[in-house]
Amino acid sequence: AASAAGDPIGLELNAAANESVTNLLLLTDDQSNSVWVKSTSTVTANVANAPTEIMGGAPVADLVSDPGDIGTYQQITLASTGLTVCSSRYFKAGTATRIIMRDDNGAGRHIIFNLSTGVVSSTAGTLLAYGVVDAGNGWLRAYMSYTNDITTVRQYGRNDTAATASTFYTCGGQIELGVTTPSAYQPNAGSLGGSNRRTGGANLLLHTETLATQSVTVIAQAYKL
């Protein structure tokens, strides 16, 4: 199926970019790590099975207890503005019913979606594409793509009711450049620039299955089209 803004569950991912994926987020398998900013939220690592497309469904998913603040986020620094940024992450319901995934830097943009149905109820900012994909066993992969207007970009998710405490499960954060729909998830278990077991790409973010603050500067990047 072709990518279209606002497509609900079932959208196919970007197959062409899977040949060489660079995930700019760090520590993608450990969102309890300090590279992910949590503020007053807390993260319990490795408490649930991930989607089968992540390590075969291994227990690397984290539980976020969100008091209605900012959930969890990671910020990176790109070399320039005007780049196509695709941000994606996996979510599963705990007590939360809706999630807002956003980048509030610069002009700001976000999507809000239902954790049961995957339906996107609202968006903000100028988006190139967005959607929610059914990843099985209650997991959803949400994504949005946009053109960055400042060099620092963020990916973060929280429950959509800012004043209400709730929980949700999350894993598989990814930010990549040059595509409008997400490529296959590339984990990074710890080291900067870790190789992708599936595609041979490099993930510049560390412990992306665990969430705190981290900054990465991307100087140059080549893509196979």
N, CA and C atoms as a LAMMPS dump frame, in Angstrom:
ITEM: TIMESTEP
0
ITEM: NUMBER OF ATOMS
675
ITEM: BOX BOUNDS ff ff ff
-5.0000000000000000e+02 5.0000000000000000e+02
-5.0000000000000000e+02 5.0000000000000000e+02
-5.0000000000000000e+02 5.0000000000000000e+02
ITEM: ATOMS id mol type element x y z
1 1 1 N 0.838 -1.195 0
2 1 2 C 0 0 0
3 1 3 C 0.868 1.238 0
4 2 1 N 0.429 2.256 -0.695
5 2 2 C 1.195 3.496 -0.758
6 2 3 C 1.037 4.268 0.532
7 3 1 N 2.079 5.027 0.879
8 3 2 C 2.01 5.856 2.071
9 3 3 C 1.101 7.041 1.819
10 4 1 N 0.279 7.341 2.804
11 4 2 C -0.585 8.519 2.712
12 4 3 C -0.754 9.096 4.096
13 5 1 N -0.747 10.411 4.179
14 5 2 C -0.883 11.065 5.478
15 5 3 C -2.187 10.64 6.128
16 6 1 N -2.091 10.208 7.369
17 6 2 C -3.273 9.872 8.124
18 6 3 C -3.776 8.467 7.945
19 7 1 N -3.062 7.618 7.183
20 7 2 C -3.507 6.242 7.043
21 7 3 C -3.536 5.561 8.401
22 8 1 N -4.592 4.798 8.733
23 8 2 C -4.663 4.101 10.012
24 8 3 C -3.854 2.819 9.983
25 9 1 N -4.127 1.916 10.924
26 9 2 C -3.406 0.657 11.049
27 9 3 C -3.36 -0.07 9.725
28 10 1 N -2.187 -0.655 9.413
29 10 2 C -2.06 -1.481 8.235
30 10 3 C -1.163 -0.897 7.167
31 11 1 N -0.656 0.339 7.344
32 11 2 C 0.21 0.944 6.359
33 11 3 C 1.519 0.172 6.255
34 12 1 N 1.96 -0.093 5.022
35 12 2 C 3.229 -0.787 4.825
36 12 3 C 4.38 0.175 5.055
37 13 1 N 5.513 -0.372 5.497
38 13 2 C 6.672 0.455 5.785
39 13 3 C 7.514 0.65 4.535
40 14 1 N 8.461 1.55 4.614
41 14 2 C 9.315 1.883 3.494
42 14 3 C 10.291 0.744 3.244
43 15 1 N 10.058 -0.026 2.188
44 15 2 C 10.891 -1.194 1.91
45 15 3 C 12.207 -0.809 1.268
46 16 1 N 12.201 0.211 0.407
47 16 2 C 13.409 0.565 -0.331
48 16 3 C 14.533 0.998 0.591
49 17 1 N 14.2 1.743 1.645
50 17 2 C 15.231 2.263 2.547
51 17 3 C 15.791 1.195 3.462
52 18 1 N 15.175 0.011 3.52
53 18 2 C 15.628 -1.032 4.43
54 18 3 C 17.004 -1.567 4.067
55 19 1 N 17.462 -1.308 2.842
56 19 2 C 18.764 -1.811 2.437
57 19 3 C 19.882 -1.148 3.224
58 20 1 N 19.691 0.068 3.678
59 20 2 C 20.708 0.756 4.451
60 20 3 C 20.028 1.729 5.394
61 21 1 N 19.871 1.315 6.643
62 21 2 C 19.137 2.102 7.628
63 21 3 C 20.103 2.703 8.636
64 22 1 N 19.993 3.985 8.886
65 22 2 C 20.747 4.628 9.953
66 22 3 C 19.765 5.217 10.947
67 23 1 N 19.748 4.647 12.137
68 23 2 C 18.887 5.137 13.212
69 23 3 C 19.7 6.103 14.055
70 24 1 N 19.275 7.342 14.118
71 24 2 C 20.043 8.372 14.806
72 24 3 C 19.806 8.412 16.308
73 25 1 N 18.903 7.592 16.814
74 25 2 C 18.677 7.531 18.259
75 25 3 C 19.65 6.564 18.912
76 26 1 N 19.949 6.822 20.169
77 26 2 C 20.919 6.035 20.926
78 26 3 C 20.229 5.171 21.98
79 27 1 N 20.867 4.053 22.323
80 27 2 C 20.403 3.173 23.398
81 27 3 C 18.935 2.78 23.199
82 28 1 N 18.668 2.244 22.048
83 28 2 C 17.289 1.992 21.658
84 28 3 C 16.676 0.773 22.323
85 29 1 N 17.466 -0.012 23.037
86 29 2 C 16.943 -1.171 23.758
87 29 3 C 16.904 -0.944 25.264
88 30 1 N 17.008 0.305 25.691
89 30 2 C 17.033 0.581 27.137
90 30 3 C 16.564 2.004 27.41
91 31 1 N 15.264 2.214 27.435
92 31 2 C 14.749 3.563 27.609
93 31 3 C 14.768 4.033 29.067
94 32 1 N 15.262 3.191 29.972
95 32 2 C 15.498 3.651 31.345
96 32 3 C 16.836 4.371 31.453
97 33 1 N 17.66 4.262 30.404
98 33 2 C 18.978 4.877 30.4
99 33 3 C 18.874 6.404 30.395
100 34 1 N 19.908 7.063 30.912
101 34 2 C 19.883 8.518 31.048
102 34 3 C 19.962 9.255 29.723
103 35 1 N 20.202 8.554 28.616
104 35 2 C 20.19 9.245 27.322
105 35 3 C 18.774 9.661 26.938
106 36 1 N 17.777 9.08 27.626
107 36 2 C 16.379 9.448 27.4
108 36 3 C 15.911 10.344 28.553
109 37 1 N 15.405 11.513 28.243
110 37 2 C 14.929 12.455 29.253
111 37 3 C 13.573 11.994 29.762
112 38 1 N 13.441 11.963 31.1
113 38 2 C 12.208 11.464 31.704
114 38 3 C 11.515 12.474 32.606
115 39 1 N 12.215 13.505 33.046
116 39 2 C 11.63 14.488 33.959
117 39 3 C 11.012 13.749 35.142
118 40 1 N 9.703 13.886 35.374
119 40 2 C 9.065 13.218 36.502
120 40 3 C 8.471 11.861 36.144
121 41 1 N 8.606 11.442 34.9
122 41 2 C 8.184 10.09 34.529
123 41 3 C 9.217 9.08 35.012
124 42 1 N 8.804 7.834 35.173
125 42 2 C 9.727 6.764 35.528
126 42 3 C 9.612 5.654 34.493
127 43 1 N 10.721 4.955 34.277
128 43 2 C 10.755 3.873 33.298
129 43 3 C 11.272 2.608 33.971
130 44 1 N 10.533 1.519 33.814
131 44 2 C 10.974 0.204 34.27
132 44 3 C 11.361 -0.594 33.039
133 45 1 N 12.63 -0.983 32.968
134 45 2 C 13.16 -1.59 31.749
135 45 3 C 12.838 -3.078 31.654
136 46 1 N 12.669 -3.532 30.413
137 46 2 C 12.606 -4.959 30.085
138 46 3 C 11.521 -5.711 30.856
139 47 1 N 10.312 -5.176 30.823
140 47 2 C 9.218 -5.794 31.588
141 47 3 C 8.156 -6.439 30.699
142 48 1 N 8.283 -6.277 29.37
143 48 2 C 7.273 -6.839 28.475
144 48 3 C 7.924 -7.298 27.183
145 49 1 N 7.275 -8.251 26.521
146 49 2 C 7.778 -8.716 25.235
147 49 3 C 7.569 -7.646 24.172
148 50 1 N 8.585 -7.423 23.378
149 50 2 C 8.51 -6.469 22.277
150 50 3 C 7.719 -7.072 21.12
151 51 1 N 7.385 -6.288 20.107
152 51 2 C 6.792 -6.869 18.899
153 51 3 C 7.731 -7.912 18.298
154 52 1 N 7.187 -8.853 17.567
155 52 2 C 8.019 -9.931 17.019
156 52 3 C 9.084 -9.406 16.07
157 53 1 N 8.863 -8.249 15.445
158 53 2 C 9.866 -7.707 14.53
159 53 3 C 11.052 -7.089 15.267
160 54 1 N 10.982 -7.003 16.597
161 54 2 C 12.113 -6.54 17.399
162 54 3 C 12.646 -7.723 18.191
163 55 1 N 13.797 -8.222 17.769
164 55 2 C 14.465 -9.326 18.47
165 55 3 C 13.537 -10.514 18.68
166 56 1 N 12.648 -10.754 17.74
167 56 2 C 11.76 -11.902 17.824
168 56 3 C 10.776 -11.861 18.971
169 57 1 N 10.49 -10.655 19.466
170 57 2 C 9.557 -10.526 20.587
171 57 3 C 10.201 -10.723 21.938
172 58 1 N 11.514 -10.48 22.025
173 58 2 C 12.24 -10.618 23.294
174 58 3 C 11.709 -9.615 24.328
175 59 1 N 11.888 -9.907 25.618
176 59 2 C 11.377 -9.022 26.679
177 59 3 C 12.245 -7.785 26.878
178 60 1 N 12.261 -6.894 25.875
179 60 2 C 13.084 -5.683 25.938
180 60 3 C 12.236 -4.413 25.983
181 61 1 N 10.915 -4.56 26.052
182 61 2 C 10.045 -3.375 26.097
183 61 3 C 9.981 -2.815 27.505
184 62 1 N 9.835 -1.503 27.603
185 62 2 C 9.857 -0.798 28.877
186 62 3 C 8.477 -0.263 29.247
187 63 1 N 8.234 -0.145 30.539
188 63 2 C 6.992 0.422 31.051
189 63 3 C 7.258 1.853 31.5
190 64 1 N 6.514 2.802 30.934
191 64 2 C 6.622 4.208 31.312
192 64 3 C 5.454 4.563 32.229
193 65 1 N 5.783 5.032 33.414
194 65 2 C 4.772 5.554 34.336
195 65 3 C 4.812 7.065 34.223
196 66 1 N 3.791 7.611 33.569
197 66 2 C 3.774 9.019 33.191
198 66 3 C 2.77 9.782 34.066
199 67 1 N 3.242 10.705 34.897
200 67 2 C 2.333 11.455 35.767
201 67 3 C 1.554 12.538 35.025
202 68 1 N 1.711 12.581 33.711
203 68 2 C 1.047 13.616 32.935
204 68 3 C 1.979 14.758 32.614
205 69 1 N 3.273 14.434 32.532
206 69 2 C 4.287 15.457 32.31
207 69 3 C 4.764 15.397 30.86
208 70 1 N 5.944 14.838 30.617
209 70 2 C 6.465 14.784 29.254
210 70 3 C 6.734 13.367 28.777
211 71 1 N 6.427 12.36 29.568
212 71 2 C 6.746 11.001 29.147
213 71 3 C 8.248 10.826 29.046
214 72 1 N 8.725 10.444 27.872
215 72 2 C 10.161 10.267 27.651
216 72 3 C 10.529 10.871 26.303
217 73 1 N 11.746 11.417 26.213
218 73 2 C 12.2 11.91 24.912
219 73 3 C 13.712 11.839 24.807
220 74 1 N 14.158 11.891 23.558
221 74 2 C 15.574 11.971 23.253
222 74 3 C 15.757 13.052 22.187
223 75 1 N 16.795 13.856 22.343
224 75 2 C 17.066 14.956 21.413
225 75 3 C 18.384 14.725 20.705
226 76 1 N 18.415 15 19.392
227 76 2 C 19.644 14.881 18.622
228 76 3 C 19.877 16.167 17.845
229 77 1 N 21.121 16.367 17.397
230 77 2 C 21.475 17.547 16.625
231 77 3 C 21.886 17.141 15.222
232 78 1 N 21.231 17.718 14.225
233 78 2 C 21.538 17.444 12.828
234 78 3 C 22.472 18.519 12.276
235 79 1 N 23.069 18.236 11.126
236 79 2 C 24.068 19.15 10.575
237 79 3 C 23.454 20.4 9.977
238 80 1 N 22.189 20.321 9.566
239 80 2 C 21.576 21.461 8.896
240 80 3 C 20.062 21.387 9.029
241 81 1 N 19.391 22.421 8.605
242 81 2 C 17.94 22.423 8.494
243 81 3 C 17.543 21.977 7.086
244 82 1 N 16.247 21.823 6.859
245 82 2 C 15.763 21.462 5.533
246 82 3 C 15.887 19.992 5.198
247 83 1 N 16.117 19.147 6.209
248 83 2 C 16.24 17.708 5.986
249 83 3 C 14.888 17.025 6.183
250 84 1 N 14.695 15.913 5.492
251 84 2 C 13.501 15.107 5.711
252 84 3 C 13.755 14.173 6.881
253 85 1 N 12.996 14.357 7.948
254 85 2 C 13.167 13.605 9.195
255 85 3 C 11.98 12.666 9.369
256 86 1 N 12.248 11.383 9.602
257 86 2 C 11.177 10.417 9.883
258 86 3 C 11.39 9.852 11.282
259 87 1 N 10.415 10.089 12.149
260 87 2 C 10.485 9.676 13.544
261 87 3 C 9.438 8.597 13.804
262 88 1 N 9.858 7.482 14.413
263 88 2 C 8.91 6.389 14.691
264 88 3 C 9.238 5.736 16.025
265 89 1 N 8.206 5.156 16.633
266 89 2 C 8.402 4.414 17.882
267 89 3 C 7.218 3.472 18.097
268 90 1 N 7.477 2.393 18.824
269 90 2 C 6.441 1.416 19.152
270 90 3 C 5.807 1.748 20.501
271 91 1 N 4.489 1.588 20.581
272 91 2 C 3.743 1.833 21.812
273 91 3 C 2.706 0.723 22.025
274 92 1 N 2.408 0.474 23.298
275 92 2 C 1.359 -0.48 23.666
276 92 3 C 0.644 0.062 24.905
277 93 1 N -0.647 -0.145 24.969
278 93 2 C -1.429 0.41 26.071
279 93 3 C -1.088 -0.236 27.399
280 94 1 N -1.019 0.602 28.435
281 94 2 C -1.071 0.16 29.818
282 94 3 C -2.415 0.643 30.317
283 95 1 N -2.382 1.701 31.154
284 95 2 C -3.642 2.354 31.523
285 95 3 C -3.936 3.554 30.634
286 96 1 N -2.933 4.023 29.881
287 96 2 C -3.145 5.138 28.951
288 96 3 C -4.012 4.676 27.781
289 97 1 N -4.831 5.562 27.263
290 97 2 C -5.684 5.249 26.12
291 97 3 C -5.257 5.966 24.848
292 98 1 N -4.567 7.088 24.998
293 98 2 C -4.094 7.823 23.826
294 98 3 C -2.662 8.291 24.068
295 99 1 N -1.91 8.404 22.978
296 99 2 C -0.514 8.85 23.029
297 99 3 C -0.348 10.06 22.122
298 100 1 N 0.452 11.006 22.584
299 100 2 C 0.924 12.076 21.714
300 100 3 C 2.412 11.856 21.471
301 101 1 N 2.795 11.75 20.207
302 101 2 C 4.205 11.655 19.831
303 101 3 C 4.553 12.947 19.114
304 102 1 N 5.61 13.614 19.559
305 102 2 C 5.87 14.928 18.996
306 102 3 C 7.345 15.305 19
307 103 1 N 7.614 16.356 18.242
308 103 2 C 8.866 17.099 18.3
309 103 3 C 8.455 18.542 18.524
310 104 1 N 8.727 19.043 19.721
311 104 2 C 8.284 20.397 20.051
312 104 3 C 9.351 21.441 19.774
313 105 1 N 10.475 21.052 19.17
314 105 2 C 11.511 22.014 18.815
315 105 3 C 11.111 22.779 17.55
316 106 1 N 11.592 24 17.432
317 106 2 C 11.286 24.788 16.244
318 106 3 C 9.798 25.069 16.133
319 107 1 N 9.264 24.899 14.924
320 107 2 C 7.845 25.169 14.686
321 107 3 C 6.951 24.191 15.435
322 108 1 N 7.469 22.99 15.731
323 108 2 C 6.714 21.993 16.468
324 108 3 C 5.759 21.224 15.589
325 109 1 N 5.578 19.93 15.932
326 109 2 C 4.618 19.084 15.237
327 109 3 C 4.333 17.86 16.094
328 110 1 N 3.138 17.275 15.925
329 110 2 C 2.809 16.072 16.68
330 110 3 C 1.67 15.317 16.023
331 111 1 N 1.496 14.069 16.482
332 111 2 C 0.299 13.305 16.167
333 111 3 C -0.257 12.762 17.482
334 112 1 N -1.573 12.633 17.564
335 112 2 C -2.247 12.024 18.709
336 112 3 C -3.039 10.832 18.191
337 113 1 N -2.894 9.671 18.842
338 113 2 C -3.569 8.477 18.337
339 113 3 C -4.092 7.608 19.477
340 114 1 N -5.078 6.785 19.143
341 114 2 C -5.718 5.884 20.091
342 114 3 C -4.907 4.598 20.201
343 115 1 N -4.606 4.176 21.434
344 115 2 C -3.78 2.985 21.638
345 115 3 C -4.529 1.683 21.37
346 116 1 N -5.845 1.726 21.297
347 116 2 C -6.626 0.522 21.002
348 116 3 C -6.883 0.362 19.509
349 117 1 N -7.23 1.451 18.841
350 117 2 C -7.611 1.386 17.434
351 117 3 C -6.518 1.824 16.474
352 118 1 N -5.56 2.593 16.962
353 118 2 C -4.525 3.135 16.099
354 118 3 C -4.958 4.336 15.292
355 119 1 N -6.165 4.804 15.49
356 119 2 C -6.678 5.936 14.726
357 119 3 C -6.024 7.237 15.201
358 120 1 N -5.506 8.007 14.25
359 120 2 C -4.93 9.313 14.557
360 120 3 C -6.065 10.323 14.659
361 121 1 N -6.23 10.92 15.829
362 121 2 C -7.35 11.828 16.049
363 121 3 C -7.016 13.274 15.731
364 122 1 N -5.737 13.644 15.822
365 122 2 C -5.365 15.016 15.484
366 122 3 C -3.873 15.106 15.218
367 123 1 N -3.502 16.161 14.514
368 123 2 C -2.098 16.431 14.216
369 123 3 C -1.852 17.925 14.395
370 124 1 N -0.582 18.29 14.442
371 124 2 C -0.211 19.703 14.498
372 124 3 C 1.09 19.88 13.739
373 125 1 N 1.273 21.061 13.175
374 125 2 C 2.478 21.334 12.414
375 125 3 C 2.378 20.81 10.993
376 126 1 N 3.393 21.095 10.207
377 126 2 C 3.442 20.647 8.82
378 126 3 C 4.12 19.289 8.741
379 127 1 N 3.348 18.273 8.372
380 127 2 C 3.863 16.914 8.288
381 127 3 C 3.889 16.454 6.832
382 128 1 N 4.937 15.72 6.466
383 128 2 C 5.026 15.131 5.129
384 128 3 C 4.205 13.854 5.043
385 129 1 N 4.17 13.104 6.115
386 129 2 C 3.385 11.871 6.207
387 129 3 C 3.277 11.495 7.671
388 130 1 N 2.273 10.711 8.013
389 130 2 C 2.142 10.189 9.373
390 130 3 C 1.224 8.992 9.328
391 131 1 N 1.285 8.184 10.381
392 131 2 C 0.411 7.029 10.446
393 131 3 C 0.715 6.158 11.646
394 132 1 N -0.061 5.1 11.787
395 132 2 C 0.107 4.12 12.86
396 132 3 C -0.034 2.735 12.239
397 133 1 N 0.939 1.88 12.514
398 133 2 C 0.989 0.545 11.928
399 133 3 C 0.75 -0.503 13
400 134 1 N -0.095 -1.483 12.717
401 134 2 C -0.336 -2.596 13.635
402 134 3 C 0.868 -3.523 13.614
403 135 1 N 1.553 -3.646 14.757
404 135 2 C 2.732 -4.504 14.854
405 135 3 C 2.431 -5.83 15.546
406 136 1 N 1.16 -6.086 15.881
407 136 2 C 0.768 -7.362 16.478
408 136 3 C 0.843 -7.373 17.991
409 137 1 N 0.009 -8.223 18.606
410 137 2 C 0.003 -8.402 20.062
411 137 3 C -0.205 -7.099 20.83
412 138 1 N -1.042 -6.225 20.276
413 138 2 C -1.343 -4.974 20.948
414 138 3 C -0.365 -3.849 20.687
415 139 1 N 0.704 -4.128 19.949
416 139 2 C 1.721 -3.112 19.67
417 139 3 C 1.359 -2.297 18.44
418 140 1 N 1.635 -0.999 18.497
419 140 2 C 1.461 -0.091 17.381
420 140 3 C 2.777 0.619 17.121
421 141 1 N 3.089 0.818 15.834
422 141 2 C 4.251 1.633 15.491
423 141 3 C 3.746 2.942 14.893
424 142 1 N 3.973 4.027 15.628
425 142 2 C 3.545 5.349 15.174
426 142 3 C 4.717 6.047 14.496
427 143 1 N 4.398 6.857 13.499
428 143 2 C 5.461 7.605 12.831
429 143 3 C 4.929 8.937 12.311
430 144 1 N 5.861 9.85 12.112
431 144 2 C 5.567 11.11 11.434
432 144 3 C 6.85 11.588 10.773
433 145 1 N 6.701 12.246 9.63
434 145 2 C 7.865 12.78 8.927
435 145 3 C 7.63 14.25 8.621
436 146 1 N 8.722 15.007 8.586
437 146 2 C 8.63 16.454 8.439
438 146 3 C 9.975 17.012 8.017
439 147 1 N 10.002 18.269 7.658
440 147 2 C 11.237 18.967 7.322
441 147 3 C 11.652 19.798 8.528
442 148 1 N 12.874 19.57 9.038
443 148 2 C 13.301 20.278 10.247
444 148 3 C 13.626 21.74 9.944
445 149 1 N 13.161 22.621 10.828
446 149 2 C 13.421 24.053 10.659
447 149 3 C 14.505 24.556 11.599
448 150 1 N 14.934 23.717 12.552
449 150 2 C 16.119 23.985 13.356
450 150 3 C 16.923 22.692 13.423
451 151 1 N 18.176 22.781 13.847
452 151 2 C 19.047 21.598 13.773
453 151 3 C 18.795 20.585 14.886
454 152 1 N 18.218 21.008 16.017
455 152 2 C 17.921 20.054 17.088
456 152 3 C 16.503 19.511 16.915
457 153 1 N 16.383 18.197 16.914
458 153 2 C 15.074 17.562 16.795
459 153 3 C 14.88 16.611 17.973
460 154 1 N 13.634 16.405 18.335
461 154 2 C 13.298 15.529 19.454
462 154 3 C 12.303 14.468 19.016
463 155 1 N 12.395 13.322 19.686
464 155 2 C 11.311 12.353 19.606
465 155 3 C 10.846 12.08 21.029
466 156 1 N 9.583 12.355 21.298
467 156 2 C 9.095 11.914 22.595
468 156 3 C 7.634 11.562 22.547
469 157 1 N 7.278 10.714 23.518
470 157 2 C 5.901 10.259 23.619
471 157 3 C 5.43 10.35 25.06
472 158 1 N 4.171 10.708 25.226
473 158 2 C 3.562 10.722 26.551
474 158 3 C 2.072 10.44 26.389
475 159 1 N 1.411 10.194 27.512
476 159 2 C -0.035 10.048 27.443
477 159 3 C -0.639 11.395 27.059
478 160 1 N -1.792 11.345 26.417
479 160 2 C -2.366 12.566 25.846
480 160 3 C -3.122 13.421 26.859
481 161 1 N -3.358 12.896 28.04
482 161 2 C -4.05 13.674 29.069
483 161 3 C -3.006 14.179 30.05
484 162 1 N -2.586 15.418 29.859
485 162 2 C -1.413 15.945 30.553
486 162 3 C -1.541 15.943 32.069
487 163 1 N -2.741 16.05 32.592
488 163 2 C -2.92 16.14 34.043
489 163 3 C -3.279 14.798 34.679
490 164 1 N -3.279 13.726 33.895
491 164 2 C -3.714 12.425 34.401
492 164 3 C -2.571 11.419 34.343
493 165 1 N -2.273 10.782 35.469
494 165 2 C -1.23 9.77 35.52
495 165 3 C -1.69 8.507 34.798
496 166 1 N -0.786 7.891 34.051
497 166 2 C -1.117 6.658 33.346
498 166 3 C 0.167 5.949 32.952
499 167 1 N 0.026 4.74 32.424
500 167 2 C 1.179 3.941 32.03
501 167 3 C 1.027 3.491 30.579
502 168 1 N 2.161 3.275 29.94
503 168 2 C 2.177 2.666 28.615
504 168 3 C 3.519 1.961 28.415
505 169 1 N 3.544 1.04 27.471
506 169 2 C 4.764 0.311 27.125
507 169 3 C 5.354 0.914 25.856
508 170 1 N 6.665 0.891 25.762
509 170 2 C 7.305 1.471 24.583
510 170 3 C 8.643 0.802 24.308
511 171 1 N 9.057 0.865 23.053
512 171 2 C 10.359 0.34 22.625
513 171 3 C 10.594 0.795 21.191
514 172 1 N 11.776 0.532 20.684
515 172 2 C 12.045 0.713 19.266
516 172 3 C 11.97 2.126 18.743
517 173 1 N 12.518 3.103 19.481
518 173 2 C 12.567 4.46 18.958
519 173 3 C 13.524 4.554 17.777
520 174 1 N 13.14 5.328 16.771
521 174 2 C 13.998 5.474 15.594
522 174 3 C 13.777 6.84 14.954
523 175 1 N 14.882 7.497 14.603
524 175 2 C 14.849 8.688 13.765
525 175 3 C 15.794 8.436 12.607
526 176 1 N 15.308 8.628 11.387
527 176 2 C 16.13 8.445 10.2
528 176 3 C 15.88 9.598 9.242
529 177 1 N 16.805 9.776 8.302
530 177 2 C 16.732 10.888 7.365
531 177 3 C 16.478 10.394 5.946
532 178 1 N 15.814 11.239 5.167
533 178 2 C 15.684 10.978 3.744
534 178 3 C 14.516 10.12 3.33
535 179 1 N 13.658 9.712 4.277
536 179 2 C 12.473 8.926 3.95
537 179 3 C 11.27 9.536 4.652
538 180 1 N 10.073 9.31 4.125
539 180 2 C 8.865 9.845 4.743
540 180 3 C 8.07 8.783 5.491
541 181 1 N 8.36 7.5 5.251
542 181 2 C 7.773 6.414 6.038
543 181 3 C 8.904 5.583 6.618
544 182 1 N 8.71 4.957 7.777
545 182 2 C 9.83 4.337 8.491
546 182 3 C 10.33 3.062 7.843
547 183 1 N 11.628 2.879 7.929
548 183 2 C 12.267 1.636 7.516
549 183 3 C 12.157 0.616 8.638
550 184 1 N 12.573 -0.617 8.371
551 184 2 C 12.603 -1.638 9.409
552 184 3 C 13.428 -1.138 10.59
553 185 1 N 12.936 -1.408 11.783
554 185 2 C 13.607 -0.929 12.986
555 185 3 C 15.017 -1.483 13.093
556 186 1 N 15.957 -0.594 13.427
557 186 2 C 17.348 -0.975 13.649
558 186 3 C 17.729 -0.727 15.097
559 187 1 N 17.931 -1.78 15.878
560 187 2 C 18.294 -1.593 17.288
561 187 3 C 19.759 -1.214 17.459
562 188 1 N 20.066 -0.572 18.575
563 188 2 C 21.438 -0.317 18.972
564 188 3 C 21.542 -0.628 20.454
565 189 1 N 22.239 -1.691 20.787
566 189 2 C 22.267 -2.175 22.163
567 189 3 C 23.215 -1.405 23.059
568 190 1 N 24.054 -0.519 22.489
569 190 2 C 24.919 0.198 23.403
570 190 3 C 25.903 1.153 22.79
571 191 1 N 26.621 0.772 21.743
572 191 2 C 27.715 1.603 21.27
573 191 3 C 27.271 2.559 20.17
574 192 1 N 27.872 3.746 20.156
575 192 2 C 27.586 4.738 19.137
576 192 3 C 27.981 4.182 17.777
577 193 1 N 27.062 4.299 16.808
578 193 2 C 27.365 3.801 15.481
579 193 3 C 27.33 2.298 15.386
580 194 1 N 26.598 1.631 16.26
581 194 2 C 26.486 0.186 16.217
582 194 3 C 25.909 -0.297 14.9
583 195 1 N 26.353 -1.451 14.44
584 195 2 C 25.903 -1.931 13.14
585 195 3 C 24.526 -2.559 13.229
586 196 1 N 23.823 -2.548 12.127
587 196 2 C 22.497 -3.127 12.024
588 196 3 C 22.623 -4.585 11.628
589 197 1 N 22.145 -5.486 12.477
590 197 2 C 22.253 -6.919 12.187
591 197 3 C 21.518 -7.288 10.921
592 198 1 N 20.453 -6.549 10.602
593 198 2 C 19.622 -6.935 9.471
594 198 3 C 19.994 -6.229 8.181
595 199 1 N 20.469 -4.972 8.235
596 199 2 C 20.65 -4.228 7.008
597 199 3 C 22.067 -3.71 6.804
598 200 1 N 22.927 -3.817 7.82
599 200 2 C 24.28 -3.326 7.67
600 200 3 C 24.413 -1.833 7.852
601 201 1 N 23.357 -1.147 8.282
602 201 2 C 23.407 0.286 8.514
603 201 3 C 24.007 0.592 9.869
604 202 1 N 24.081 1.866 10.212
605 202 2 C 24.646 2.275 11.494
606 202 3 C 23.615 3.063 12.276
607 203 1 N 23.433 2.693 13.538
608 203 2 C 22.501 3.402 14.413
609 203 3 C 23.31 4.29 15.333
610 204 1 N 23.154 5.597 15.233
611 204 2 C 23.945 6.516 16.035
612 204 3 C 23.37 6.767 17.412
613 205 1 N 22.139 6.277 17.695
614 205 2 C 21.577 6.423 19.027
615 205 3 C 21.806 5.148 19.824
616 206 1 N 21.975 5.294 21.113
617 206 2 C 22.29 4.171 21.984
618 206 3 C 21.091 3.761 22.805
619 207 1 N 20.988 2.494 23.13
620 207 2 C 19.946 1.965 24.021
621 207 3 C 18.577 2.522 23.685
622 208 1 N 18.111 2.312 22.477
623 208 2 C 16.841 2.913 22.106
624 208 3 C 15.644 2.155 22.635
625 209 1 N 15.858 1.03 23.339
626 209 2 C 14.744 0.389 24.026
627 209 3 C 14.683 0.819 25.493
628 210 1 N 15.501 1.739 25.925
629 210 2 C 15.457 2.245 27.294
630 210 3 C 15.533 3.76 27.275
631 211 1 N 14.768 4.693 28.142
632 211 2 C 14.635 6.129 27.857
633 211 3 C 15.411 7.091 28.782
634 212 1 N 16.43 9.137 28.354
635 212 2 C 17.203 10.176 29.012
636 212 3 C 17.767 11.185 28.024
637 213 1 N 18.868 12.151 28.311
638 213 2 C 19.265 13.157 27.317
639 213 3 C 20.456 12.66 26.524
640 214 1 N 20.466 12.971 25.269
641 214 2 C 21.598 12.591 24.469
642 214 3 C 21.668 13.492 23.27
643 215 1 N 22.878 13.779 22.819
644 215 2 C 23.05 14.665 21.67
645 215 3 C 24.008 14.035 20.684
646 216 1 N 23.59 13.974 19.439
647 216 2 C 24.416 13.414 18.372
648 216 3 C 24.44 14.408 17.225
649 217 1 N 25.62 14.719 16.702
650 217 2 C 25.71 15.601 15.545
651 217 3 C 25.957 14.772 14.299
652 218 1 N 25.075 14.914 13.323
653 218 2 C 25.222 14.202 12.059
654 218 3 C 25.895 15.15 11.081
655 219 1 N 27.089 14.804 10.656
656 219 2 C 27.846 15.674 9.764
657 219 3 C 27.462 15.434 8.306
658 220 1 N 27.394 14.187 7.916
659 220 2 C 27.035 13.876 6.536
660 220 3 C 26.467 12.469 6.499
661 221 1 N 25.636 12.221 5.511
662 221 2 C 25.02 10.923 5.394
663 221 3 C 24.738 10.627 3.935
664 222 1 N 24.988 9.408 3.501
665 222 2 C 24.688 9.006 2.12
666 222 3 C 23.598 7.983 2.122
667 223 1 N 22.764 7.991 1.11
668 223 2 C 21.645 7.071 1.024
669 223 3 C 21.691 6.328 -0.298
670 224 1 N 21.342 5.072 -0.26
671 224 2 C 21.179 4.289 -1.476
672 224 3 C 19.732 4.384 -1.905
673 225 1 N 19.505 4.959 -3.086
674 225 2 C 18.144 5.186 -3.565
675 225 3 C 17.72 4.104 -4.547
